[in-house]
């Protein structure tokens, strides 16, 4: 199973930022982020669209009527 952990590499040592895995030995893959690399922030619509959007329906509701599913029962 693969699981990601966040660490900082300083002077040859790893500093764990979150939980540390409880393992004796493991093969690891290291990805180095360049210094000054900006983490992506929360996405937001442009300010020019403020107040102009209209909600047309429930995005969580099913797209088909429940009667259409009765044939599968």
Backbone as XML, in Angstrom:
<?xml version="1.0"?>
<chain id="A" units="angstrom">
  <residue number="1" name="UNK">
    <atom name="N" x="0.839" y="-1.177" z="0.000"/>
    <atom name="CA" x="0.000" y="0.000" z="0.000"/>
    <atom name="C" x="0.889" y="1.247" z="0.000"/>
  </residue>
  <residue number="2" name="UNK">
    <atom name="N" x="0.540" y="2.220" z="-0.815"/>
    <atom name="CA" x="1.271" y="3.478" z="-0.840"/>
    <atom name="C" x="0.589" y="4.480" z="0.074"/>
  </residue>
  <residue number="3" name="UNK">
    <atom name="N" x="1.381" y="5.231" z="0.800"/>
    <atom name="CA" x="0.841" y="6.282" z="1.659"/>
    <atom name="C" x="1.826" y="7.429" z="1.644"/>
  </residue>
  <residue number="4" name="UNK">
    <atom name="N" x="1.320" y="8.648" z="1.525"/>
    <atom name="CA" x="2.183" y="9.818" z="1.469"/>
    <atom name="C" x="2.367" y="10.469" z="2.828"/>
  </residue>
  <residue number="5" name="UNK">
    <atom name="N" x="3.544" y="10.976" z="3.052"/>
    <atom name="CA" x="3.868" y="11.698" z="4.281"/>
    <atom name="C" x="4.575" y="12.979" z="3.886"/>
  </residue>
  <residue number="6" name="UNK">
    <atom name="N" x="4.385" y="14.024" z="4.653"/>
    <atom name="CA" x="5.053" y="15.279" z="4.352"/>
    <atom name="C" x="6.221" y="15.479" z="5.316"/>
  </residue>
  <residue number="7" name="UNK">
    <atom name="N" x="7.398" y="15.717" z="4.737"/>
    <atom name="CA" x="8.602" y="15.936" z="5.524"/>
    <atom name="C" x="9.394" y="17.094" z="4.934"/>
  </residue>
  <residue number="8" name="UNK">
    <atom name="N" x="10.269" y="17.642" z="5.733"/>
    <atom name="CA" x="11.198" y="18.673" z="5.268"/>
    <atom name="C" x="12.599" y="18.095" z="5.393"/>
  </residue>
  <residue number="9" name="UNK">
    <atom name="N" x="13.398" y="18.253" z="4.356"/>
    <atom name="CA" x="14.778" y="17.771" z="4.347"/>
    <atom name="C" x="15.684" y="18.937" z="4.708"/>
  </residue>
  <residue number="10" name="UNK">
    <atom name="N" x="16.385" y="18.819" z="5.823"/>
    <atom name="CA" x="17.304" y="19.868" z="6.274"/>
    <atom name="C" x="18.628" y="19.254" z="6.689"/>
  </residue>
  <residue number="11" name="UNK">
    <atom name="N" x="19.700" y="19.653" z="6.019"/>
    <atom name="CA" x="21.054" y="19.231" z="6.367"/>
    <atom name="C" x="21.175" y="17.717" z="6.514"/>
  </residue>
  <residue number="12" name="UNK">
    <atom name="N" x="20.621" y="16.984" z="5.557"/>
    <atom name="CA" x="20.754" y="15.535" z="5.558"/>
    <atom name="C" x="19.782" y="14.783" z="6.448"/>
  </residue>
  <residue number="13" name="UNK">
    <atom name="N" x="18.860" y="15.483" z="7.072"/>
    <atom name="CA" x="17.890" y="14.834" z="7.953"/>
    <atom name="C" x="16.468" y="15.141" z="7.513"/>
  </residue>
  <residue number="14" name="UNK">
    <atom name="N" x="15.573" y="14.211" z="7.827"/>
    <atom name="CA" x="14.166" y="14.413" z="7.520"/>
    <atom name="C" x="13.431" y="14.869" z="8.774"/>
  </residue>
  <residue number="15" name="UNK">
    <atom name="N" x="12.655" y="15.933" z="8.641"/>
    <atom name="CA" x="11.841" y="16.438" z="9.750"/>
    <atom name="C" x="10.379" y="16.155" z="9.389"/>
  </residue>
  <residue number="16" name="UNK">
    <atom name="N" x="9.738" y="15.274" z="10.157"/>
    <atom name="CA" x="8.361" y="14.871" z="9.880"/>
    <atom name="C" x="7.414" y="15.998" z="10.255"/>
  </residue>
  <residue number="17" name="UNK">
    <atom name="N" x="6.539" y="16.377" z="9.331"/>
    <atom name="CA" x="5.581" y="17.445" z="9.593"/>
    <atom name="C" x="4.273" y="16.914" z="10.172"/>
  </residue>
  <residue number="18" name="UNK">
    <atom name="N" x="3.943" y="15.696" z="9.861"/>
    <atom name="CA" x="2.727" y="15.075" z="10.386"/>
    <atom name="C" x="3.110" y="13.780" z="11.078"/>
  </residue>
  <residue number="19" name="UNK">
    <atom name="N" x="2.285" y="12.777" z="10.922"/>
    <atom name="CA" x="2.577" y="11.486" z="11.537"/>
    <atom name="C" x="3.790" y="10.829" z="10.901"/>
  </residue>
  <residue number="20" name="UNK">
    <atom name="N" x="4.494" y="10.057" z="11.672"/>
    <atom name="CA" x="5.646" y="9.314" z="11.189"/>
    <atom name="C" x="5.240" y="7.853" z="11.063"/>
  </residue>
  <residue number="21" name="UNK">
    <atom name="N" x="5.568" y="7.188" z="9.942"/>
    <atom name="CA" x="5.147" y="5.792" z="9.780"/>
    <atom name="C" x="5.817" y="4.885" z="10.812"/>
  </residue>
  <residue number="22" name="UNK">
    <atom name="N" x="5.086" y="3.883" z="11.245"/>
    <atom name="CA" x="5.591" y="2.933" z="12.230"/>
    <atom name="C" x="6.140" y="1.714" z="11.487"/>
  </residue>
  <residue number="23" name="UNK">
    <atom name="N" x="7.310" y="1.893" z="10.849"/>
    <atom name="CA" x="7.929" y="0.820" z="10.085"/>
    <atom name="C" x="9.422" y="0.801" z="10.357"/>
  </residue>
  <residue number="24" name="UNK">
    <atom name="N" x="10.023" y="-0.354" z="10.193"/>
    <atom name="CA" x="11.464" y="-0.509" z="10.401"/>
    <atom name="C" x="12.260" y="-0.160" z="9.143"/>
  </residue>
  <residue number="25" name="UNK">
    <atom name="N" x="11.762" y="-0.625" z="7.994"/>
    <atom name="CA" x="12.476" y="-0.447" z="6.736"/>
    <atom name="C" x="11.457" y="-0.338" z="5.612"/>
  </residue>
  <residue number="26" name="UNK">
    <atom name="N" x="11.739" y="0.508" z="4.620"/>
    <atom name="CA" x="10.810" y="0.667" z="3.503"/>
    <atom name="C" x="11.526" y="1.268" z="2.305"/>
  </residue>
  <residue number="27" name="UNK">
    <atom name="N" x="11.015" y="0.996" z="1.137"/>
    <atom name="CA" x="11.475" y="1.648" z="-0.084"/>
    <atom name="C" x="10.674" y="2.935" z="-0.209"/>
  </residue>
  <residue number="28" name="UNK">
    <atom name="N" x="11.330" y="4.045" z="-0.538"/>
    <atom name="CA" x="10.639" y="5.334" z="-0.594"/>
    <atom name="C" x="10.857" y="5.998" z="-1.953"/>
  </residue>
  <residue number="29" name="UNK">
    <atom name="N" x="9.946" y="6.871" z="-2.303"/>
    <atom name="CA" x="10.061" y="7.704" z="-3.497"/>
    <atom name="C" x="10.104" y="9.141" z="-2.999"/>
  </residue>
  <residue number="30" name="UNK">
    <atom name="N" x="11.106" y="9.893" z="-3.451"/>
    <atom name="CA" x="11.278" y="11.262" z="-2.979"/>
    <atom name="C" x="10.974" y="12.241" z="-4.105"/>
  </residue>
  <residue number="31" name="UNK">
    <atom name="N" x="10.133" y="13.227" z="-3.822"/>
    <atom name="CA" x="9.842" y="14.310" z="-4.755"/>
    <atom name="C" x="10.336" y="15.591" z="-4.120"/>
  </residue>
  <residue number="32" name="UNK">
    <atom name="N" x="11.191" y="16.317" z="-4.808"/>
    <atom name="CA" x="11.751" y="17.551" z="-4.257"/>
    <atom name="C" x="11.035" y="18.741" z="-4.886"/>
  </residue>
  <residue number="33" name="UNK">
    <atom name="N" x="10.456" y="19.608" z="-4.041"/>
    <atom name="CA" x="9.819" y="20.830" z="-4.509"/>
    <atom name="C" x="10.836" y="21.953" z="-4.441"/>
  </residue>
  <residue number="34" name="UNK">
    <atom name="N" x="10.974" y="22.682" z="-5.514"/>
    <atom name="CA" x="11.934" y="23.779" z="-5.551"/>
    <atom name="C" x="11.567" y="24.835" z="-4.503"/>
  </residue>
  <residue number="35" name="UNK">
    <atom name="N" x="12.592" y="25.447" z="-3.931"/>
    <atom name="CA" x="12.358" y="26.489" z="-2.946"/>
    <atom name="C" x="11.611" y="27.640" z="-3.602"/>
  </residue>
  <residue number="36" name="UNK">
    <atom name="N" x="10.666" y="28.188" z="-2.897"/>
    <atom name="CA" x="9.869" y="29.270" z="-3.451"/>
    <atom name="C" x="8.685" y="28.772" z="-4.260"/>
  </residue>
  <residue number="37" name="UNK">
    <atom name="N" x="8.517" y="27.467" z="-4.336"/>
    <atom name="CA" x="7.396" y="26.889" z="-5.060"/>
    <atom name="C" x="6.111" y="27.222" z="-4.293"/>
  </residue>
  <residue number="38" name="UNK">
    <atom name="N" x="5.164" y="27.805" z="-4.974"/>
    <atom name="CA" x="3.919" y="28.227" z="-4.334"/>
    <atom name="C" x="2.919" y="27.082" z="-4.377"/>
  </residue>
  <residue number="39" name="UNK">
    <atom name="N" x="2.344" y="26.766" z="-3.233"/>
    <atom name="CA" x="1.312" y="25.751" z="-3.176"/>
    <atom name="C" x="0.023" y="26.336" z="-3.735"/>
  </residue>
  <residue number="40" name="UNK">
    <atom name="N" x="-0.736" y="25.532" z="-4.471"/>
    <atom name="CA" x="-1.979" y="26.058" z="-5.029"/>
    <atom name="C" x="-2.957" y="26.433" z="-3.919"/>
  </residue>
  <residue number="41" name="UNK">
    <atom name="N" x="-3.610" y="27.553" z="-4.103"/>
    <atom name="CA" x="-4.593" y="28.010" z="-3.128"/>
    <atom name="C" x="-5.993" y="27.559" z="-3.513"/>
  </residue>
  <residue number="42" name="UNK">
    <atom name="N" x="-6.953" y="27.991" z="-2.761"/>
    <atom name="CA" x="-8.346" y="27.651" z="-3.037"/>
    <atom name="C" x="-8.796" y="28.378" z="-4.290"/>
  </residue>
  <residue number="43" name="UNK">
    <atom name="N" x="-9.445" y="27.658" z="-5.193"/>
    <atom name="CA" x="-9.914" y="28.261" z="-6.425"/>
    <atom name="C" x="-11.179" y="29.069" z="-6.160"/>
  </residue>
  <residue number="44" name="UNK">
    <atom name="N" x="-11.322" y="30.159" z="-6.878"/>
    <atom name="CA" x="-12.499" y="31.013" z="-6.733"/>
    <atom name="C" x="-12.843" y="31.599" z="-8.101"/>
  </residue>
  <residue number="45" name="UNK">
    <atom name="N" x="-14.131" y="31.890" z="-8.324"/>
    <atom name="CA" x="-14.507" y="32.500" z="-9.598"/>
    <atom name="C" x="-14.012" y="33.937" z="-9.671"/>
  </residue>
  <residue number="46" name="UNK">
    <atom name="N" x="-13.880" y="34.473" z="-10.879"/>
    <atom name="CA" x="-13.437" y="35.860" z="-11.009"/>
    <atom name="C" x="-14.420" y="36.827" z="-10.357"/>
  </residue>
  <residue number="47" name="UNK">
    <atom name="N" x="-13.917" y="37.921" z="-9.826"/>
    <atom name="CA" x="-14.760" y="38.919" z="-9.173"/>
    <atom name="C" x="-15.787" y="39.502" z="-10.145"/>
  </residue>
  <residue number="48" name="UNK">
    <atom name="N" x="-15.484" y="39.496" z="-11.431"/>
    <atom name="CA" x="-16.413" y="40.056" z="-12.419"/>
    <atom name="C" x="-17.720" y="39.262" z="-12.509"/>
  </residue>
  <residue number="49" name="UNK">
    <atom name="N" x="-17.736" y="38.023" z="-11.980"/>
    <atom name="CA" x="-18.953" y="37.203" z="-11.993"/>
    <atom name="C" x="-19.784" y="37.342" z="-10.718"/>
  </residue>
  <residue number="50" name="UNK">
    <atom name="N" x="-19.300" y="38.087" z="-9.751"/>
    <atom name="CA" x="-20.001" y="38.220" z="-8.465"/>
    <atom name="C" x="-21.408" y="38.758" z="-8.676"/>
  </residue>
  <residue number="51" name="UNK">
    <atom name="N" x="-22.390" y="38.048" z="-8.120"/>
    <atom name="CA" x="-23.780" y="38.470" z="-8.200"/>
    <atom name="C" x="-24.458" y="38.152" z="-9.522"/>
  </residue>
  <residue number="52" name="UNK">
    <atom name="N" x="-23.770" y="37.547" z="-10.467"/>
    <atom name="CA" x="-24.342" y="37.268" z="-11.783"/>
    <atom name="C" x="-24.688" y="35.798" z="-11.985"/>
  </residue>
  <residue number="53" name="UNK">
    <atom name="N" x="-24.308" y="34.949" z="-11.051"/>
    <atom name="CA" x="-24.567" y="33.515" z="-11.195"/>
    <atom name="C" x="-25.974" y="33.184" z="-10.734"/>
  </residue>
  <residue number="54" name="UNK">
    <atom name="N" x="-26.564" y="32.159" z="-11.351"/>
    <atom name="CA" x="-27.899" y="31.724" z="-10.988"/>
    <atom name="C" x="-27.871" y="30.219" z="-10.762"/>
  </residue>
  <residue number="55" name="UNK">
    <atom name="N" x="-28.421" y="29.770" z="-9.639"/>
    <atom name="CA" x="-28.483" y="28.342" z="-9.345"/>
    <atom name="C" x="-29.730" y="27.792" z="-10.019"/>
  </residue>
  <residue number="56" name="UNK">
    <atom name="N" x="-29.538" y="26.841" z="-10.919"/>
    <atom name="CA" x="-30.645" y="26.310" z="-11.706"/>
    <atom name="C" x="-31.248" y="25.042" z="-11.116"/>
  </residue>
  <residue number="57" name="UNK">
    <atom name="N" x="-30.589" y="24.416" z="-10.174"/>
    <atom name="CA" x="-31.122" y="23.201" z="-9.581"/>
    <atom name="C" x="-30.170" y="22.642" z="-8.554"/>
  </residue>
  <residue number="58" name="UNK">
    <atom name="N" x="-30.551" y="21.519" z="-7.982"/>
    <atom name="CA" x="-29.753" y="20.852" z="-6.966"/>
    <atom name="C" x="-28.703" y="19.996" z="-7.659"/>
  </residue>
  <residue number="59" name="UNK">
    <atom name="N" x="-27.435" y="20.326" z="-7.480"/>
    <atom name="CA" x="-26.383" y="19.574" z="-8.158"/>
    <atom name="C" x="-26.169" y="18.193" z="-7.550"/>
  </residue>
  <residue number="60" name="UNK">
    <atom name="N" x="-26.743" y="17.929" z="-6.379"/>
    <atom name="CA" x="-26.568" y="16.648" z="-5.724"/>
    <atom name="C" x="-27.699" y="15.684" z="-6.090"/>
  </residue>
  <residue number="61" name="UNK">
    <atom name="N" x="-28.848" y="16.227" z="-6.516"/>
    <atom name="CA" x="-30.007" y="15.396" z="-6.847"/>
    <atom name="C" x="-29.706" y="14.538" z="-8.073"/>
  </residue>
  <residue number="62" name="UNK">
    <atom name="N" x="-30.344" y="13.371" z="-8.172"/>
    <atom name="CA" x="-30.118" y="12.517" z="-9.341"/>
    <atom name="C" x="-30.611" y="13.186" z="-10.624"/>
  </residue>
  <residue number="63" name="UNK">
    <atom name="N" x="-30.017" y="12.800" z="-11.728"/>
    <atom name="CA" x="-30.380" y="13.380" z="-13.015"/>
    <atom name="C" x="-31.611" y="12.720" z="-13.621"/>
  </residue>
  <residue number="64" name="UNK">
    <atom name="N" x="-31.976" y="11.543" z="-13.153"/>
    <atom name="CA" x="-33.137" y="10.836" z="-13.691"/>
    <atom name="C" x="-34.180" y="10.668" z="-12.598"/>
  </residue>
  <residue number="65" name="UNK">
    <atom name="N" x="-35.426" y="10.494" z="-13.005"/>
    <atom name="CA" x="-36.495" y="10.241" z="-12.043"/>
    <atom name="C" x="-36.319" y="8.861" z="-11.425"/>
  </residue>
  <residue number="66" name="UNK">
    <atom name="N" x="-36.775" y="8.717" z="-10.192"/>
    <atom name="CA" x="-36.651" y="7.415" z="-9.533"/>
    <atom name="C" x="-37.469" y="6.359" z="-10.250"/>
  </residue>
  <residue number="67" name="UNK">
    <atom name="N" x="-38.533" y="6.763" z="-10.933"/>
    <atom name="CA" x="-39.363" y="5.803" z="-11.661"/>
    <atom name="C" x="-38.546" y="5.092" z="-12.737"/>
  </residue>
  <residue number="68" name="UNK">
    <atom name="N" x="-37.564" y="5.761" z="-13.298"/>
    <atom name="CA" x="-36.722" y="5.151" z="-14.320"/>
    <atom name="C" x="-35.886" y="4.000" z="-13.766"/>
  </residue>
  <residue number="69" name="UNK">
    <atom name="N" x="-35.635" y="3.999" z="-12.474"/>
    <atom name="CA" x="-34.812" y="2.970" z="-11.859"/>
    <atom name="C" x="-35.619" y="1.758" z="-11.432"/>
  </residue>
  <residue number="70" name="UNK">
    <atom name="N" x="-36.950" y="1.858" z="-11.450"/>
    <atom name="CA" x="-37.793" y="0.764" z="-10.972"/>
    <atom name="C" x="-37.632" y="-0.485" z="-11.825"/>
  </residue>
  <residue number="71" name="UNK">
    <atom name="N" x="-37.279" y="-0.324" z="-13.091"/>
    <atom name="CA" x="-37.131" y="-1.493" z="-13.956"/>
    <atom name="C" x="-35.920" y="-2.336" z="-13.566"/>
  </residue>
  <residue number="72" name="UNK">
    <atom name="N" x="-35.008" y="-1.758" z="-12.763"/>
    <atom name="CA" x="-33.812" y="-2.493" z="-12.347"/>
    <atom name="C" x="-34.031" y="-3.299" z="-11.079"/>
  </residue>
  <residue number="73" name="UNK">
    <atom name="N" x="-35.144" y="-3.068" z="-10.390"/>
    <atom name="CA" x="-35.383" y="-3.757" z="-9.117"/>
    <atom name="C" x="-35.850" y="-5.172" z="-9.317"/>
  </residue>
</chain>
